[in-house]
């Protein structure tokens, strides 16, 4: 079980692009425009300082019936780590 907590990186510029089912995110610390998919957008919104397991469980509940729970949890953890690598989310230890 992870002790990581996820929050949105400071200074981001975001704009929802609902027609594309995506969120446009500009990261000023690493100047780049990112286009997280719908899952990434949802996980971004859930990242309010909550722990990885809590966020992953919320995601799994949201996609219940579409993919198996274990797969959803793995997908959420992987996506959270990717968003952090890209500078969209920051992590802290609980």
MARZAZA-37687 format. One record per residue (C-alpha): x, y, z; residue number from 1. Coordinates in pm, 1 decimal, always signed. Example, Ala and Ser with C-alpha at 12.3 -4.5 7.8 and 13.67 -1.06 7.14 Angstrom:
// MARZAZA-37687
+----------+----------+----------+-----+
:     east :    north :       up : pos :
+----------+----------+----------+-----+
:  +1230.0 :   -450.0 :   +780.0 :   1 :
:  +1367.0 :   -106.0 :   +714.0 :   2 :
+----------+----------+----------+-----+
This chain:
// MARZAZA-37687
+----------+----------+----------+-----+
:     east :    north :       up : pos :
+----------+----------+----------+-----+
:     +0.0 :     +0.0 :     +0.0 :   1 :
:   +129.5 :   +341.5 :    -99.5 :   2 :
:   +169.9 :   +635.3 :   +135.9 :   3 :
:   +175.5 :   +884.1 :   -153.5 :   4 :
:    -63.7 :  +1176.0 :   -156.6 :   5 :
:   -139.5 :  +1356.7 :   -481.3 :   6 :
:   -215.6 :  +1725.8 :   -534.3 :   7 :
:   -229.7 :  +1946.3 :   -840.0 :   8 :
:   +102.0 :  +2112.9 :   -919.2 :   9 :
:   +107.1 :  +2487.0 :   -842.6 :  10 :
:    +74.3 :  +2738.7 :  -1124.4 :  11 :
:    -97.0 :  +2513.3 :  -1378.2 :  12 :
:   -317.5 :  +2659.9 :  -1647.8 :  13 :
:   -604.6 :  +2428.0 :  -1734.2 :  14 :
:   -887.4 :  +2433.1 :  -1982.4 :  15 :
:  -1145.5 :  +2159.6 :  -2032.7 :  16 :
:  -1198.6 :  +2054.8 :  -2394.2 :  17 :
:  -1522.6 :  +1865.3 :  -2353.1 :  18 :
:  -1567.6 :  +1795.9 :  -2724.9 :  19 :
:  -1241.0 :  +1600.4 :  -2714.2 :  20 :
:  -1312.0 :  +1444.8 :  -2372.5 :  21 :
:   -986.5 :  +1589.4 :  -2252.0 :  22 :
:   -832.1 :  +1849.7 :  -2029.5 :  23 :
:   -561.9 :  +2078.4 :  -2165.4 :  24 :
:   -295.0 :  +2145.2 :  -1901.4 :  25 :
:     -0.7 :  +2381.8 :  -1932.8 :  26 :
:   +283.7 :  +2312.2 :  -1690.4 :  27 :
:   +492.9 :  +2629.1 :  -1646.9 :  28 :
:   +765.3 :  +2456.9 :  -1442.9 :  29 :
:   +830.5 :  +2224.7 :  -1738.7 :  30 :
:   +685.5 :  +2437.8 :  -2019.4 :  31 :
:   +459.7 :  +2206.8 :  -2212.7 :  32 :
:    +93.4 :  +2156.4 :  -2300.0 :  33 :
:    -46.5 :  +1818.0 :  -2194.8 :  34 :
:   -369.4 :  +1649.6 :  -2300.6 :  35 :
:   -469.6 :  +1394.7 :  -2034.9 :  36 :
:   -747.8 :  +1163.6 :  -2150.8 :  37 :
:  -1082.4 :  +1140.9 :  -1972.6 :  38 :
:   -944.2 :   +903.4 :  -1706.8 :  39 :
:   -648.1 :  +1134.6 :  -1646.9 :  40 :
:   -882.0 :  +1431.3 :  -1620.4 :  41 :
:  -1096.5 :  +1253.9 :  -1361.5 :  42 :
:   -791.6 :  +1146.8 :  -1158.4 :  43 :
:   -655.6 :  +1503.4 :  -1181.0 :  44 :
:   -980.2 :  +1632.1 :  -1031.9 :  45 :
:   -965.3 :  +1373.6 :   -750.9 :  46 :
:   -609.9 :  +1477.4 :   -659.6 :  47 :
:   -684.3 :  +1707.1 :   -367.5 :  48 :
:   -419.0 :  +1581.8 :   -126.8 :  49 :
:   -585.1 :  +1244.6 :    -85.9 :  50 :
:   -384.4 :   +925.9 :    -73.0 :  51 :
:   -318.3 :   +710.5 :   -376.2 :  52 :
:   -534.0 :   +424.1 :   -250.5 :  53 :
:   -830.9 :   +652.3 :   -184.0 :  54 :
:   -807.2 :   +813.8 :   -528.1 :  55 :
:   -767.1 :   +476.0 :   -700.0 :  56 :
:  -1069.1 :   +337.2 :   -513.1 :  57 :
:  -1281.8 :   +638.4 :   -615.7 :  58 :
:  -1176.8 :   +585.3 :   -977.3 :  59 :
:  -1254.0 :   +212.1 :   -959.0 :  60 :
:  -1599.7 :   +292.2 :   -823.7 :  61 :
:  -1661.1 :   +540.0 :  -1106.7 :  62 :
:  -1576.0 :   +282.8 :  -1375.7 :  63 :
:  -1741.6 :    -13.8 :  -1201.5 :  64 :
:  -1916.3 :   -235.1 :  -1453.1 :  65 :
:  -1689.6 :   -115.3 :  -1734.2 :  66 :
:  -1364.6 :   -281.7 :  -1624.7 :  67 :
:  -1279.1 :   -518.9 :  -1338.7 :  68 :
:  -1192.6 :   -348.4 :  -1008.2 :  69 :
:   -834.1 :   -481.0 :   -995.3 :  70 :
:   -769.0 :   -352.5 :  -1345.6 :  71 :
:   -922.0 :    -14.2 :  -1259.4 :  72 :
:   -701.3 :    +18.3 :   -950.5 :  73 :
:   -387.7 :    -60.7 :  -1154.3 :  74 :
:   -496.2 :   +180.7 :  -1427.0 :  75 :
:   -552.4 :   +458.4 :  -1172.9 :  76 :
:   -215.5 :   +408.5 :  -1000.9 :  77 :
:    -35.3 :   +404.8 :  -1334.9 :  78 :
:   -212.4 :   +718.3 :  -1454.8 :  79 :
:   -144.4 :   +904.3 :  -1128.2 :  80 :
:   +226.5 :   +820.4 :  -1156.8 :  81 :
:   +227.3 :   +939.4 :  -1519.3 :  82 :
:    +59.1 :  +1268.6 :  -1428.0 :  83 :
:   +321.5 :  +1319.1 :  -1156.1 :  84 :
:   +607.7 :  +1239.9 :  -1398.4 :  85 :
:   +470.7 :  +1502.7 :  -1635.5 :  86 :
:   +459.6 :  +1767.1 :  -1359.6 :  87 :
:    +79.9 :  +1789.9 :  -1356.2 :  88 :
:    +53.2 :  +1640.9 :  -1007.3 :  89 :
:   +293.4 :  +1655.4 :   -715.2 :  90 :
:   +333.6 :  +1387.5 :   -451.2 :  91 :
:   +402.9 :  +1398.8 :    -82.2 :  92 :
:   +453.7 :  +1118.1 :   +166.7 :  93 :
:   +174.0 :  +1067.5 :   +416.1 :  94 :
+----------+----------+----------+-----+
